[in-house]
Amino acid sequence: MRILYSVLMTLALPALLVAALWRVLNGTEPLAALPERLGFVPRPSGTGPTLWLHGASVGELTSARWIIERLLRDRPGLQILVTCNTATSRAMVAKWSLPGVTAALAPFDTADAPGRVLRRWHPKALIVVENELWPNRLAALRKAGVPLILIGARLSPRSANRWAKLPGLVTPMLQSVAWMSAQDAGSRERLAALGVPAVALGPDFALKALIPRAEPPKLPSPAPRAQVLLAASTHDGEEAPILTAFRAQTNFTHLILAPRHPARGDQIAALIRSQGLPLARRSRGAVPQPDHPVFLADTLGEMDLWYALSGACLIGGSLADKGGHTPYEPGQHDCALLHGPSTTNFAALFARLDAAGAALAVTPETLAKTLNALTPDQQTRMAENATPILRPEGDGRWLLDEILRHAGL
């Protein structure tokens, strides 16, 4: 089956290259995107041992940053190639400016591109964050004898059902896992059923629980915190119902919209103006102001600023069919948590939060009513109820030790 898959990927390569070239010409991807997609990633900047770490996008790599930093601290001279699928996340990793870390876009899953990455880096292991399974990439690992380590591994029931229909692809991939720590028990069980060896199953651990809380610079608040609503990491199709609900309620005087992909800023700004709402934009250098009810936070790496200003946070990706983003970060900043019906990425956690009165489930139709009823006292109680549920268990040292052990470091 992998041979058929490789043939299909080879046939698709011209279209993939044209799409990549179009993104470069549009300025949404750097010029380096084309060679990197073909496996010609930058070579290590040093001579120390190497690792390859891959995460799909911003959320996955943000959750793994503490691991990257501690690996670099524990193994001086270590070189880490960090790959991802989007230019946004590539730029974020580059902006970290961590010594020994090289950011690149992930190679296409053709028969030869992953092998080029391996030949340029000779990594001790590939560490995959959450859920990125590519047949040719993992076949190249097996051929090169490079261990595969999955951390924060996540697989929804729907994805598991789809993979189950392709046992010729998924079983060889998962049987090559050297070690895995799943995000939750459900993901561990589904991945084991699809082929992860029993001897490779480590304890479950949510990486996002250990993202350090940043102390952001103090910005002037546009209103008392309990009157500021943050919509964090929103996707296309979510901003419109959020704006409609914001206009229909009276409890919150200010809305901060922080899209998952800041490149959508112009589109969202036009949507806000079409609803007759004055706005300011972070990408234009603005800060939240009392006379602008809507603030468009269309930048990267500043989410802690918006959490600090907001009494309540509507978690993006949950009104759209994206599975919902992390509740850990807004919870760490004592935001009252709201989420839509799509929560498969953190299903068990959201269920616990809801049951404890630490989060509220909403729909586009009920959002305005929920906002109107969300008093300052209730926001405080919800944040207090969330604290023990979101508190991490331990400091993750054991996870770091397992990664080093299986990578032979």
C-alpha positions as a Markdown table, in Angstrom:
| # | Residue | x | y | z |
|---|---|---|---|---|
| 1 | Met | 0.0 | 0.0 | 0.0 |
| 2 | Arg | 2.9 | 2.4 | 0.7 |
| 3 | Ile | 4.1 | 1.9 | -2.9 |
| 4 | Leu | 0.7 | 3.1 | -4.2 |
| 5 | Tyr | 0.9 | 6.0 | -1.7 |
| 6 | Ser | 4.4 | 6.9 | -3.0 |
| 7 | Val | 3.2 | 6.8 | -6.6 |
| 8 | Leu | 0.3 | 9.1 | -5.7 |
| 9 | Met | 2.6 | 11.5 | -3.9 |
| 10 | Thr | 5.0 | 11.6 | -6.9 |
| 11 | Leu | 2.1 | 12.4 | -9.2 |
| 12 | Ala | 0.9 | 15.2 | -6.8 |
| 13 | Leu | 4.4 | 16.7 | -6.5 |
| 14 | Pro | 4.1 | 19.2 | -9.4 |
| 15 | Ala | 0.8 | 20.6 | -7.9 |
| 16 | Leu | 2.4 | 20.8 | -4.5 |
| 17 | Leu | 5.3 | 22.7 | -5.9 |
| 18 | Val | 3.1 | 25.1 | -7.8 |
| 19 | Ala | 1.1 | 25.8 | -4.6 |
| 20 | Ala | 4.3 | 26.3 | -2.7 |
| 21 | Leu | 5.6 | 28.7 | -5.3 |
| 22 | Trp | 2.3 | 30.6 | -5.3 |
| 23 | Arg | 2.6 | 31.1 | -1.5 |
| 24 | Val | 6.2 | 32.3 | -1.9 |
| 25 | Leu | 5.2 | 34.8 | -4.6 |
| 26 | Asn | 2.3 | 36.0 | -2.4 |
| 27 | Gly | 4.7 | 36.6 | 0.5 |
| 28 | Thr | 3.0 | 34.0 | 2.8 |
| 29 | Glu | 6.0 | 31.7 | 2.8 |
| 30 | Pro | 9.7 | 32.5 | 2.7 |
| 31 | Leu | 11.8 | 31.9 | -0.4 |
| 32 | Ala | 13.5 | 29.0 | 1.5 |
| 33 | Ala | 10.1 | 27.2 | 1.5 |
| 34 | Leu | 10.7 | 25.5 | -1.9 |
| 35 | Pro | 14.1 | 23.8 | -1.1 |
| 36 | Glu | 12.9 | 23.0 | 2.4 |
| 37 | Arg | 9.8 | 21.3 | 1.2 |
| 38 | Leu | 12.0 | 19.1 | -1.0 |
| 39 | Gly | 14.2 | 18.2 | 2.0 |
| 40 | Phe | 17.0 | 20.7 | 1.4 |
| 41 | Val | 16.8 | 22.0 | 4.9 |
| 42 | Pro | 19.6 | 24.2 | 6.4 |
| 43 | Arg | 22.5 | 22.1 | 7.7 |
| 44 | Pro | 23.3 | 22.1 | 11.5 |
| 45 | Ser | 25.1 | 25.2 | 12.6 |
| 46 | Gly | 27.3 | 23.2 | 15.0 |
| 47 | Thr | 29.1 | 19.9 | 15.3 |
| 48 | Gly | 27.3 | 18.4 | 18.3 |
| 49 | Pro | 24.7 | 15.5 | 18.3 |
| 50 | Thr | 21.5 | 16.2 | 16.5 |
| 51 | Leu | 17.8 | 15.7 | 17.0 |
| 52 | Trp | 14.8 | 16.3 | 14.6 |
| 53 | Leu | 11.6 | 17.6 | 16.3 |
| 54 | His | 8.4 | 18.0 | 14.3 |
| 55 | Gly | 5.1 | 19.7 | 15.2 |
| 56 | Ala | 2.4 | 20.6 | 12.8 |
| 57 | Ser | 1.9 | 24.3 | 13.8 |
| 58 | Val | 2.0 | 27.0 | 16.4 |
| 59 | Gly | 0.1 | 25.1 | 19.2 |
| 60 | Glu | 2.2 | 21.9 | 19.0 |
| 61 | Leu | 5.5 | 23.7 | 18.9 |
| 62 | Thr | 4.5 | 26.1 | 21.7 |
| 63 | Ser | 3.7 | 23.1 | 23.9 |
| 64 | Ala | 7.1 | 21.6 | 23.1 |
| 65 | Arg | 9.2 | 24.7 | 23.6 |
| 66 | Trp | 10.0 | 23.9 | 27.3 |
| 67 | Ile | 11.3 | 20.5 | 26.2 |
| 68 | Ile | 13.5 | 22.0 | 23.5 |
| 69 | Glu | 14.9 | 24.5 | 26.0 |
| 70 | Arg | 15.6 | 21.8 | 28.6 |
| 71 | Leu | 17.2 | 19.5 | 26.1 |
| 72 | Leu | 19.6 | 22.3 | 25.1 |
| 73 | Arg | 20.4 | 23.0 | 28.7 |
| 74 | Asp | 21.0 | 19.4 | 29.6 |
| 75 | Arg | 23.1 | 18.6 | 26.5 |
| 76 | Pro | 25.3 | 21.5 | 25.6 |
| 77 | Gly | 26.2 | 21.6 | 22.0 |
| 78 | Leu | 23.0 | 19.7 | 21.0 |
| 79 | Gln | 21.6 | 20.7 | 17.5 |
| 80 | Ile | 17.9 | 20.5 | 17.0 |
| 81 | Leu | 16.1 | 20.8 | 13.6 |
| 82 | Val | 12.5 | 21.9 | 14.3 |
| 83 | Thr | 10.2 | 21.4 | 11.3 |
| 84 | Cys | 6.5 | 22.4 | 10.9 |
| 85 | Asn | 3.9 | 22.7 | 8.3 |
| 86 | Thr | 3.2 | 26.4 | 8.2 |
| 87 | Ala | 5.2 | 29.6 | 7.6 |
| 88 | Thr | 3.6 | 31.1 | 10.8 |
| 89 | Ser | 5.0 | 28.4 | 13.0 |
| 90 | Arg | 8.4 | 28.5 | 11.2 |
| 91 | Ala | 8.7 | 32.2 | 11.9 |
| 92 | Met | 7.7 | 31.7 | 15.5 |
| 93 | Val | 10.5 | 29.2 | 16.1 |
| 94 | Ala | 13.0 | 31.3 | 14.4 |
| 95 | Lys | 12.0 | 34.3 | 16.6 |
| 96 | Trp | 12.8 | 32.2 | 19.7 |
| 97 | Ser | 16.5 | 32.6 | 18.7 |
| 98 | Leu | 17.5 | 29.5 | 20.7 |
| 99 | Pro | 21.1 | 28.5 | 20.2 |
| 100 | Gly | 21.5 | 25.3 | 18.3 |
| 101 | Val | 17.9 | 25.3 | 16.9 |
| 102 | Thr | 17.2 | 25.5 | 13.2 |
| 103 | Ala | 13.7 | 26.1 | 11.9 |
| 104 | Ala | 12.5 | 24.8 | 8.6 |
| 105 | Leu | 9.3 | 23.8 | 6.8 |
| 106 | Ala | 8.7 | 20.1 | 6.8 |
| 107 | Pro | 9.5 | 18.1 | 3.7 |
| 108 | Phe | 6.8 | 16.9 | 1.4 |
| 109 | Asp | 6.1 | 13.2 | 2.0 |
| 110 | Thr | 7.5 | 12.0 | -1.2 |
| 111 | Ala | 9.8 | 9.0 | -1.6 |
| 112 | Asp | 13.0 | 11.0 | -1.4 |
| 113 | Ala | 12.5 | 14.4 | 0.5 |
| 114 | Pro | 12.5 | 12.9 | 4.0 |
| 115 | Gly | 15.6 | 11.0 | 3.2 |
| 116 | Arg | 17.4 | 14.2 | 2.3 |
| 117 | Val | 16.6 | 15.7 | 5.7 |
| 118 | Leu | 18.0 | 12.6 | 7.4 |
| 119 | Arg | 21.2 | 12.7 | 5.3 |
| 120 | Arg | 21.8 | 16.4 | 6.1 |
| 121 | Trp | 21.2 | 16.0 | 9.8 |
| 122 | His | 21.8 | 12.4 | 10.8 |
| 123 | Pro | 19.5 | 12.9 | 13.8 |
| 124 | Lys | 19.7 | 10.6 | 16.9 |
| 125 | Ala | 15.8 | 10.5 | 16.8 |
| 126 | Leu | 12.8 | 12.1 | 15.4 |
| 127 | Ile | 10.5 | 13.5 | 18.1 |
| 128 | Val | 6.9 | 14.0 | 16.8 |
| 129 | Val | 4.6 | 16.3 | 18.8 |
| 130 | Glu | 0.9 | 15.3 | 19.0 |
| 131 | Asn | -0.2 | 13.9 | 15.7 |
| 132 | Glu | 1.8 | 13.9 | 12.5 |
| 133 | Leu | 2.0 | 10.5 | 10.8 |
| 134 | Trp | 3.5 | 10.4 | 7.3 |
| 135 | Pro | 4.2 | 7.0 | 5.7 |
| 136 | Asn | 7.3 | 7.9 | 3.6 |
| 137 | Arg | 8.9 | 10.0 | 6.4 |
| 138 | Leu | 8.5 | 7.1 | 8.8 |
| 139 | Ala | 9.7 | 4.6 | 6.3 |
| 140 | Ala | 12.8 | 6.7 | 5.7 |
| 141 | Leu | 13.4 | 6.6 | 9.5 |
| 142 | Arg | 13.2 | 2.8 | 9.6 |
| 143 | Lys | 15.6 | 2.5 | 6.7 |
| 144 | Ala | 18.1 | 4.8 | 8.4 |
| 145 | Gly | 17.6 | 3.2 | 11.8 |
| 146 | Val | 16.5 | 6.4 | 13.4 |
| 147 | Pro | 14.2 | 6.0 | 16.5 |
| 148 | Leu | 10.7 | 7.5 | 16.4 |
| 149 | Ile | 9.5 | 9.1 | 19.6 |
| 150 | Leu | 5.9 | 10.4 | 20.0 |
| 151 | Ile | 5.2 | 12.9 | 22.8 |
| 152 | Gly | 1.8 | 14.4 | 23.7 |
| 153 | Ala | 0.5 | 11.9 | 21.1 |
| 154 | Arg | -3.1 | 12.6 | 20.2 |
| 155 | Leu | -5.6 | 10.7 | 18.0 |
| 156 | Ser | -9.3 | 11.4 | 17.9 |
| 157 | Pro | -11.9 | 8.7 | 17.4 |
| 158 | Arg | -12.7 | 10.0 | 14.0 |
| 159 | Ser | -9.0 | 10.0 | 12.9 |
| 160 | Ala | -8.6 | 6.5 | 14.4 |
| 161 | Asn | -11.6 | 5.2 | 12.4 |
| 162 | Arg | -10.1 | 6.6 | 9.2 |
| 163 | Trp | -6.6 | 5.1 | 9.8 |
| 164 | Ala | -8.2 | 1.8 | 10.7 |
| 165 | Lys | -9.4 | 1.5 | 7.0 |
| 166 | Leu | -5.7 | 1.7 | 5.9 |
| 167 | Pro | -4.0 | -1.0 | 8.0 |
| 168 | Gly | -1.3 | -1.4 | 5.3 |
| 169 | Leu | -0.2 | 2.2 | 5.9 |
| 170 | Val | -0.8 | 2.8 | 9.6 |
| 171 | Thr | 0.4 | -0.5 | 11.1 |
| 172 | Pro | 4.0 | -0.3 | 9.8 |
| 173 | Met | 4.2 | 3.3 | 10.8 |
| 174 | Leu | 3.1 | 2.7 | 14.4 |
| 175 | Gln | 5.0 | -0.5 | 14.8 |
| 176 | Ser | 8.2 | 1.5 | 14.4 |
| 177 | Val | 7.5 | 3.7 | 17.4 |
| 178 | Ala | 10.4 | 3.4 | 19.9 |
| 179 | Trp | 8.5 | 5.2 | 22.7 |
| 180 | Met | 5.3 | 7.1 | 23.1 |
| 181 | Ser | 3.7 | 9.3 | 25.7 |
| 182 | Ala | 0.1 | 10.1 | 24.8 |
| 183 | Gln | -1.8 | 13.2 | 25.7 |
| 184 | Asp | -4.6 | 11.1 | 27.3 |
| 185 | Ala | -5.8 | 7.6 | 27.9 |
| 186 | Gly | -8.2 | 7.6 | 25.0 |
| 187 | Ser | -5.4 | 8.5 | 22.5 |
| 188 | Arg | -3.1 | 5.9 | 24.0 |
| 189 | Glu | -5.7 | 3.2 | 23.6 |
| 190 | Arg | -6.5 | 4.1 | 20.0 |
| 191 | Leu | -2.9 | 4.3 | 19.0 |
| 192 | Ala | -2.1 | 1.0 | 20.6 |
| 193 | Ala | -5.1 | -0.6 | 18.8 |
| 194 | Leu | -3.7 | 0.6 | 15.5 |
| 195 | Gly | -0.2 | -0.8 | 16.1 |
| 196 | Val | 2.0 | 1.0 | 18.6 |
| 197 | Pro | 3.9 | -1.9 | 20.4 |
| 198 | Ala | 2.9 | -2.4 | 24.0 |
| 199 | Val | 6.6 | -2.1 | 25.1 |
| 200 | Ala | 6.7 | 1.4 | 23.6 |
| 201 | Leu | 3.8 | 2.7 | 25.7 |
| 202 | Gly | 4.9 | 5.3 | 28.3 |
| 203 | Pro | 2.7 | 7.2 | 30.8 |
| 204 | Asp | 0.3 | 9.8 | 29.5 |
| 205 | Phe | 1.3 | 13.4 | 29.8 |
| 206 | Ala | -0.3 | 16.7 | 28.5 |
| 207 | Leu | 2.7 | 18.8 | 27.3 |
| 208 | Lys | 0.6 | 22.0 | 27.4 |
| 209 | Ala | 0.3 | 21.7 | 31.2 |
| 210 | Leu | 3.9 | 22.7 | 31.6 |
| 211 | Ile | 4.0 | 25.7 | 29.3 |
| 212 | Pro | 5.6 | 28.3 | 31.6 |
| 213 | Arg | 3.4 | 31.2 | 32.4 |
| 214 | Ala | 4.9 | 34.3 | 31.0 |
| 215 | Glu | 4.6 | 37.6 | 32.8 |
| 216 | Pro | 3.7 | 40.0 | 30.0 |
| 217 | Pro | 4.5 | 43.7 | 29.9 |
| 218 | Lys | 1.8 | 45.7 | 31.5 |
| 219 | Leu | -0.6 | 47.2 | 29.0 |
| 220 | Pro | -3.3 | 49.7 | 30.0 |
| 221 | Ser | -6.6 | 47.9 | 30.2 |
| 222 | Pro | -9.4 | 49.2 | 28.0 |
| 223 | Ala | -11.9 | 48.3 | 30.8 |
| 224 | Pro | -12.1 | 46.3 | 34.0 |
| 225 | Arg | -10.9 | 42.8 | 33.4 |
| 226 | Ala | -14.3 | 41.2 | 33.9 |
| 227 | Gln | -15.7 | 43.3 | 31.0 |
| 228 | Val | -13.0 | 42.2 | 28.5 |
| 229 | Leu | -13.7 | 39.0 | 26.4 |
| 230 | Leu | -10.9 | 37.3 | 24.5 |
| 231 | Ala | -11.5 | 35.0 | 21.6 |
| 232 | Ala | -8.2 | 33.1 | 21.4 |
| 233 | Ser | -6.8 | 31.3 | 18.3 |
| 234 | Thr | -10.0 | 31.6 | 16.2 |
| 235 | His | -10.4 | 30.0 | 12.8 |
| 236 | Asp | -12.3 | 31.0 | 9.7 |
| 237 | Gly | -16.0 | 30.9 | 10.3 |
| 238 | Glu | -15.7 | 31.6 | 14.1 |
| 239 | Glu | -15.3 | 35.4 | 14.1 |
| 240 | Ala | -18.7 | 36.2 | 12.5 |
| 241 | Pro | -20.8 | 34.4 | 15.2 |
| 242 | Ile | -18.5 | 35.8 | 18.0 |
| 243 | Leu | -19.0 | 39.4 | 16.7 |
| 244 | Thr | -22.7 | 38.8 | 16.4 |
| 245 | Ala | -22.9 | 37.6 | 20.0 |
| 246 | Phe | -20.7 | 40.4 | 21.3 |
| 247 | Arg | -23.0 | 43.0 | 19.7 |
| 248 | Ala | -26.1 | 41.3 | 21.2 |
| 249 | Gln | -24.9 | 41.2 | 24.8 |
| 250 | Thr | -24.2 | 44.0 | 27.3 |
| 251 | Asn | -22.0 | 42.4 | 29.9 |
| 252 | Phe | -18.7 | 42.7 | 28.1 |
| 253 | Thr | -17.7 | 46.1 | 26.8 |
| 254 | His | -14.6 | 45.0 | 24.9 |
| 255 | Leu | -13.6 | 42.1 | 22.7 |
| 256 | Ile | -10.1 | 41.0 | 21.8 |
| 257 | Leu | -10.0 | 38.8 | 18.7 |
| 258 | Ala | -6.8 | 36.9 | 18.3 |
| 259 | Pro | -6.9 | 34.7 | 15.1 |
| 260 | Arg | -4.9 | 31.5 | 14.9 |
| 261 | His | -3.4 | 32.7 | 11.7 |
| 262 | Pro | -2.5 | 36.4 | 11.7 |
| 263 | Ala | -2.3 | 36.4 | 7.9 |
| 264 | Arg | -6.1 | 36.5 | 8.0 |
| 265 | Gly | -6.0 | 39.9 | 9.6 |
| 266 | Asp | -7.2 | 42.0 | 6.7 |
| 267 | Gln | -10.1 | 39.6 | 6.1 |
| 268 | Ile | -11.2 | 39.8 | 9.8 |
| 269 | Ala | -10.8 | 43.5 | 9.9 |
| 270 | Ala | -13.1 | 43.9 | 7.0 |
| 271 | Leu | -15.6 | 41.6 | 8.8 |
| 272 | Ile | -15.5 | 43.8 | 11.9 |
| 273 | Arg | -16.0 | 47.0 | 9.9 |
| 274 | Ser | -19.0 | 45.4 | 8.1 |
| 275 | Gln | -20.7 | 45.1 | 11.5 |
| 276 | Gly | -20.1 | 48.8 | 12.2 |
| 277 | Leu | -17.7 | 48.2 | 15.1 |
| 278 | Pro | -14.7 | 50.5 | 15.6 |
| 279 | Leu | -11.5 | 48.5 | 15.9 |
| 280 | Ala | -7.8 | 48.8 | 16.4 |
| 281 | Arg | -5.1 | 46.4 | 15.1 |
| 282 | Arg | -2.1 | 45.1 | 16.9 |
| 283 | Ser | -0.3 | 44.6 | 13.5 |
| 284 | Arg | -0.6 | 48.4 | 13.1 |
| 285 | Gly | 1.1 | 49.0 | 16.4 |
| 286 | Ala | -2.1 | 49.7 | 18.4 |
| 287 | Val | -2.9 | 48.7 | 21.9 |
| 288 | Pro | -6.4 | 48.1 | 23.3 |
| 289 | Gln | -8.2 | 51.4 | 23.9 |
| 290 | Pro | -11.4 | 52.3 | 25.8 |
| 291 | Asp | -12.9 | 53.9 | 22.7 |
| 292 | His | -12.4 | 50.8 | 20.5 |
| 293 | Pro | -14.7 | 48.0 | 21.5 |
| 294 | Val | -13.0 | 45.5 | 19.3 |
| 295 | Phe | -9.2 | 44.9 | 19.2 |
| 296 | Leu | -7.8 | 42.7 | 16.5 |
| 297 | Ala | -4.7 | 41.0 | 17.9 |
| 298 | Asp | -3.3 | 39.9 | 14.5 |
| 299 | Thr | 0.3 | 39.2 | 15.6 |
| 300 | Leu | 2.3 | 36.2 | 16.8 |
| 301 | Gly | 3.7 | 35.5 | 20.2 |
| 302 | Glu | 1.7 | 37.9 | 22.3 |
| 303 | Met | -1.2 | 35.8 | 23.5 |
| 304 | Asp | -0.1 | 36.3 | 27.2 |
| 305 | Leu | -0.8 | 40.0 | 26.8 |
| 306 | Trp | -4.4 | 39.3 | 25.9 |
| 307 | Tyr | -4.9 | 36.6 | 28.5 |
| 308 | Ala | -3.7 | 39.1 | 31.2 |
| 309 | Leu | -6.3 | 41.7 | 30.1 |
| 310 | Ser | -9.3 | 39.4 | 29.8 |
| 311 | Gly | -11.6 | 38.0 | 32.4 |
| 312 | Ala | -13.1 | 35.4 | 30.1 |
| 313 | Cys | -11.6 | 33.5 | 27.2 |
| 314 | Leu | -13.6 | 31.8 | 24.4 |
| 315 | Ile | -11.3 | 29.0 | 23.1 |
| 316 | Gly | -10.9 | 29.0 | 19.3 |
| 317 | Gly | -11.2 | 26.0 | 17.2 |
| 318 | Ser | -14.2 | 24.9 | 19.2 |
| 319 | Leu | -17.0 | 26.7 | 17.4 |
| 320 | Ala | -15.5 | 25.5 | 14.1 |
| 321 | Asp | -14.9 | 21.8 | 13.6 |
| 322 | Lys | -11.2 | 22.0 | 14.7 |
| 323 | Gly | -11.3 | 20.1 | 17.9 |
| 324 | Gly | -10.7 | 23.1 | 20.2 |
| 325 | His | -7.4 | 24.6 | 21.3 |
| 326 | Thr | -5.7 | 24.3 | 24.7 |
| 327 | Pro | -7.4 | 25.4 | 27.9 |
| 328 | Tyr | -4.2 | 25.3 | 29.8 |
| 329 | Glu | -2.8 | 28.7 | 28.9 |
| 330 | Pro | -5.9 | 30.8 | 29.5 |
| 331 | Gly | -6.5 | 28.8 | 32.6 |
| 332 | Gln | -3.0 | 29.6 | 33.9 |
| 333 | His | -3.9 | 33.3 | 33.5 |
| 334 | Asp | -7.1 | 32.9 | 35.6 |
| 335 | Cys | -9.5 | 33.4 | 32.6 |
| 336 | Ala | -13.0 | 32.0 | 32.9 |
| 337 | Leu | -13.1 | 29.4 | 30.1 |
| 338 | Leu | -15.8 | 29.1 | 27.4 |
| 339 | His | -15.7 | 26.6 | 24.6 |
| 340 | Gly | -17.9 | 25.5 | 21.7 |
| 341 | Pro | -19.0 | 21.9 | 20.9 |
| 342 | Ser | -15.9 | 20.8 | 19.0 |
| 343 | Thr | -13.5 | 19.6 | 21.8 |
| 344 | Thr | -12.0 | 16.4 | 20.5 |
| 345 | Asn | -8.4 | 17.6 | 21.0 |
| 346 | Phe | -9.0 | 17.8 | 24.7 |
| 347 | Ala | -12.3 | 15.9 | 25.2 |
| 348 | Ala | -11.6 | 14.4 | 28.6 |
| 349 | Leu | -10.1 | 17.6 | 30.0 |
| 350 | Phe | -13.0 | 19.8 | 28.8 |
| 351 | Ala | -15.5 | 17.2 | 30.3 |
| 352 | Arg | -13.7 | 17.5 | 33.7 |
| 353 | Leu | -13.7 | 21.3 | 33.5 |
| 354 | Asp | -17.4 | 21.4 | 32.6 |
| 355 | Ala | -18.4 | 19.0 | 35.3 |
| 356 | Ala | -16.5 | 21.1 | 37.9 |
| 357 | Gly | -18.1 | 24.4 | 36.9 |
| 358 | Ala | -14.7 | 25.5 | 35.6 |
| 359 | Ala | -15.8 | 26.0 | 32.0 |
| 360 | Leu | -19.0 | 26.7 | 30.1 |
| 361 | Ala | -20.0 | 25.0 | 26.8 |
| 362 | Val | -21.6 | 27.4 | 24.3 |
| 363 | Thr | -22.9 | 27.4 | 20.7 |
| 364 | Pro | -23.2 | 30.3 | 18.3 |
| 365 | Glu | -26.8 | 30.5 | 19.3 |
| 366 | Thr | -26.3 | 30.5 | 23.1 |
| 367 | Leu | -23.1 | 32.6 | 23.2 |
| 368 | Ala | -24.7 | 36.0 | 23.7 |
| 369 | Lys | -27.0 | 34.7 | 26.5 |
| 370 | Thr | -24.1 | 33.0 | 28.2 |
| 371 | Leu | -22.0 | 36.2 | 28.1 |
| 372 | Asn | -24.8 | 38.3 | 29.5 |
| 373 | Ala | -25.0 | 35.9 | 32.5 |
| 374 | Leu | -21.3 | 35.7 | 33.2 |
| 375 | Thr | -20.8 | 38.0 | 36.1 |
| 376 | Pro | -17.4 | 39.0 | 37.6 |
| 377 | Asp | -18.0 | 36.8 | 40.6 |
| 378 | Gln | -18.8 | 33.8 | 38.4 |
| 379 | Gln | -15.7 | 34.4 | 36.3 |
| 380 | Thr | -13.6 | 34.3 | 39.5 |
| 381 | Arg | -15.2 | 31.1 | 40.7 |
| 382 | Met | -14.7 | 29.4 | 37.3 |
| 383 | Ala | -11.0 | 30.3 | 37.3 |
| 384 | Glu | -10.6 | 29.0 | 40.9 |
| 385 | Asn | -12.3 | 25.8 | 40.0 |
| 386 | Ala | -10.1 | 25.3 | 36.9 |
| 387 | Thr | -6.8 | 25.7 | 38.8 |
| 388 | Pro | -6.6 | 22.2 | 40.4 |
| 389 | Ile | -7.7 | 20.5 | 37.2 |
| 390 | Leu | -5.1 | 22.3 | 35.0 |
| 391 | Arg | -2.2 | 22.1 | 37.5 |
| 392 | Pro | 0.6 | 19.9 | 36.0 |
| 393 | Glu | 1.7 | 16.7 | 37.8 |
| 394 | Gly | 5.4 | 17.0 | 38.4 |
| 395 | Asp | 7.9 | 18.9 | 36.4 |
| 396 | Gly | 8.2 | 16.6 | 33.4 |
| 397 | Arg | 11.8 | 15.5 | 34.2 |
| 398 | Trp | 10.9 | 11.9 | 33.6 |
| 399 | Leu | 9.7 | 12.7 | 30.1 |
| 400 | Leu | 12.9 | 14.4 | 29.3 |
| 401 | Asp | 14.9 | 11.4 | 30.6 |
| 402 | Glu | 12.9 | 9.0 | 28.4 |
| 403 | Ile | 13.5 | 11.2 | 25.3 |
| 404 | Leu | 17.2 | 11.3 | 26.0 |
| 405 | Arg | 17.4 | 7.5 | 26.7 |
| 406 | His | 15.6 | 6.5 | 23.6 |
| 407 | Ala | 17.6 | 8.9 | 21.5 |
| 408 | Gly | 20.8 | 7.5 | 22.9 |
| 409 | Leu | 21.8 | 10.8 | 24.5 |
